[in-house]
Amino acid sequence: MTLRQRQPREKDAKHLEYIRSLPCCICGDDTATEAAHIRSASIENGKLHTGMAEKPSDKWAVPLCGKHHRQQHSMNEMDFWRCHGINPFFLAMTLREK
């Protein structure tokens, strides 16, 4: 069995600032948007699984209000996105291009 070497996290403070300037992608609240990192993997989008005690690169962040950010962490992440009809990988890649 081959273990995956942990890759250094890509940090981008300017991108996170941009994400926080947007309204929540679920409810549209723009009073206190947080940059929510996507932890789940998506091989077709080049997103590897994020391990325990490891934070995803900042390019995988999307805008969520505090309520929805907590909800994202309190349940299965992909179930969270499915119940809101959002593809988080596509959203993150789209916001990265701006």
C-alpha positions in Angstrom: 0.0 0.0 0.0 1.3 3.4 -1.0 0.5 6.3 1.3 -0.2 9.7 -0.2 2.3 12.4 0.9 0.6 15.4 2.4 0.8 18.3 0.0 1.5 21.8 1.3 -1.8 23.8 1.5 -2.1 26.5 -1.1 -2.9 29.8 0.7 -4.4 32.8 -1.0 -5.5 35.6 1.3 -6.7 37.8 -1.5 -8.9 35.0 -2.9 -10.4 34.4 0.6 -11.1 38.1 0.9 -12.9 38.0 -2.4 -15.0 35.0 -1.3 -15.9 36.8 2.0 -17.1 39.8 -0.1 -19.8 37.7 -1.8 -23.3 36.7 -0.5 -23.9 33.2 0.8 -24.3 30.9 -2.2 -27.4 29.3 -0.5 -29.5 32.0 1.0 -28.0 35.2 -0.4 -27.2 36.7 3.1 -24.3 39.1 2.7 -23.9 40.5 6.2 -21.1 38.1 7.5 -20.0 35.7 4.7 -17.4 33.1 5.6 -15.0 31.3 3.3 -16.1 27.7 3.6 -13.5 25.1 2.4 -14.7 22.0 0.5 -13.2 18.9 2.2 -14.7 16.2 0.0 -12.8 14.8 -3.0 -13.7 15.1 -6.7 -11.3 13.2 -8.9 -12.9 14.6 -12.1 -12.3 18.1 -10.8 -8.8 17.5 -9.5 -9.8 17.8 -5.9 -8.1 15.3 -3.6 -9.6 14.2 -0.3 -8.6 16.3 2.6 -7.2 14.2 5.5 -7.8 14.6 9.2 -6.3 17.8 10.7 -5.6 19.0 7.2 -7.3 22.1 5.6 -8.0 22.2 1.8 -6.3 24.7 -0.4 -7.9 28.1 -0.5 -8.9 27.7 -4.1 -11.6 25.2 -2.8 -13.4 27.8 -0.8 -17.0 29.0 -1.4 -19.1 31.7 0.3 -21.5 30.6 3.1 -23.2 32.6 5.8 -22.4 31.4 9.4 -25.6 29.3 9.7 -24.9 27.4 6.4 -21.2 27.0 7.2 -22.0 25.3 10.5 -24.6 23.2 8.7 -22.0 22.1 6.2 -19.8 20.9 9.0 -22.6 19.2 11.0 -23.6 16.7 8.3 -22.2 14.7 5.4 -20.7 17.4 3.2 -21.9 16.0 -0.1 -25.4 15.5 1.3 -25.4 19.1 2.4 -24.5 20.3 -1.2 -27.0 17.9 -2.8 -29.9 19.1 -0.6 -29.2 22.6 -1.8 -28.7 21.7 -5.5 -25.2 23.1 -5.7 -22.1 21.6 -7.2 -19.5 23.0 -4.9 -16.5 22.0 -7.1 -17.9 23.9 -10.1 -18.8 26.9 -7.9 -15.3 27.0 -6.4 -13.6 26.7 -9.9 -15.9 29.4 -11.3 -15.1 31.8 -8.5 -11.4 31.1 -8.8 -11.5 32.3 -12.4 -12.8 35.8 -11.4 
